[in-house]
Amino acid sequence: MNEKMPTAVALEDATVAFRLGEARVYTAVEKANLAVGAGEFVAIVGPTGCGKSTLLNVAAGLLKPAAGSVRIFDRPLLGLNREAGYLFQTDALFPWKTALDNVAIGLEIAGIPRSEALARANDWLASVGLAHFGSRYPHMLSGGQHKRVGLAQVLIRNPKILLMDEPFGPLDAQTRQVMGNLLLDLWNRDRKAVLFVTHDLEEAIALADRVVIMSAGPGARIIGDWQVTLPRPRDIFETRLNKDFHALHREIWSVLKGEVMKGYAQSADA
Amino acid sequence: MSRITLLALQLLVAVVVVVLWQLFATVPVFGRIWLPPFFFSNPVDVFAQIVKWFASGVIWKHLAITLWESILAFVIGSAAGAMVGFWLARQPLIAAVFDPYVKMVNALPRVVLAPIFTLWLGLGIWSKVALGVTLVFFIVFFNVYQGVKEVSHTVLANGRMLGMSEQQLMRHVYWPSALSWMFSSLHTSVGFAVVGAVVGEYLGSAAGLGYLIQQAEGVFDVAGVFAGMFVLSVFVVLIDMGVTLVERRLLVWRPAPADGRG
């Protein structure tokens, strides 16, 4: 990593454990070390149930690590991560608010006058391609439109860090690529630090600067870290045809494959 | 089926029932009247009674009283139920302490409270309002309680990550969720407010639809009982239609149920 680039998120020996009962403790993630530089796009890939989302929740301050530390821009994280915006895997929009109100809420609760909040929310809806959908309620939107509103809702607050938990997981293959391109376009404007969790290796390589691989849980660890040197700005449709893309994919997959198999074997046992 | 056909068939049912009733109550079949007028009256007499009530205008006073009692019971019961439900849902310890008592009171058939309310509050409208309140309160209470408890974890986490304070979470997340549960039980709670009013009137009062039915029954005026029942059911249907209109406005953000009333 570049020496001058400050570290946005730093997990140092972070261990996350859950109580399962009186005496049983499940260690989801063991001694994870991960640093995301400011402006860096990092993707975490791992087999299902390996604790990728757990790691993200630790970075968000939604979960406290059992051991180890979390530093956000070189300050220890206490409570929720106020520098971060979080895009959830499942529907997180407020169902009783219109798309416009959903986007504006982040500004409103920060004390910005409603008229100004709404005006800026309108601009953001336009940025994510939903200029005329402001008056729709979430149930009237498609899965992809949900994610667009979610992106606008998070980005309008201009967080320095963007945490994304398999945000495009529930979408169909084409919509995922379109959303990936939209994300890259928006990211290119001001290059926030991004921590992007996914189980889709192709998506990870196409989007990120760095791909981090996690082992199968329990006690998941970070077992690999690859730089993605594909040129930017990228178009996901094009990037996937790139020769280097395939070489990198093959290389990472050779490591990931074993973990995926372990993950399946364990979930079959359970 | 087209709307007109449906309406025609619905009307047909009413016509058949009324004609058969009139027939069996007035014309001997196989040498005998199957519906003796003393017990069953007949549609013509019932209709005449209704017309008489409306023509003389006495019915308006009774309708107004019952309506007023229902509204008061609904408003007071809903407000109290919403506040207590919201509060207890946010105070799990107190909720756990009160849990058996809440269940006990809710299990009690509320009709047995009517004599006590009459004793405490007299024969006026307030004893009826109190009865309605005990019915409405628990429906709203349980729904609001559930609404706060069932807030989606993701939506809640999203609110937190967007920077909401506890107070803002209340306003933007817990409260709308609780209200949506409360509104979805609007038909039931409004219905119970009317039940409370009418049953209260029936058990002891000086005015209202329940009183009208009870009076007619007291003098074996079966036509009066049926007429009162008919007016009451139309009254309830009209209120229910009003509730549907209000519901549509309040729950615009909800997906339309695939199958249901409408």
Interface residues (C-beta under 8 A of the other chain):
Chain A: A60 L62 L80 N81 R82 A84 G85 Y86 F88 T90 D91 A92 L93 F94 P95 W96 K97 T98 I105 G106 I109 A110 Y137 P138 H139 Q153 V154 R157
Chain B: S152 T154 V155 A157 N158 G159 R160 M161 L162 G163 M164 S165 Q168 H172 V173 P176 S177 S180 V252 W253 R254 P255
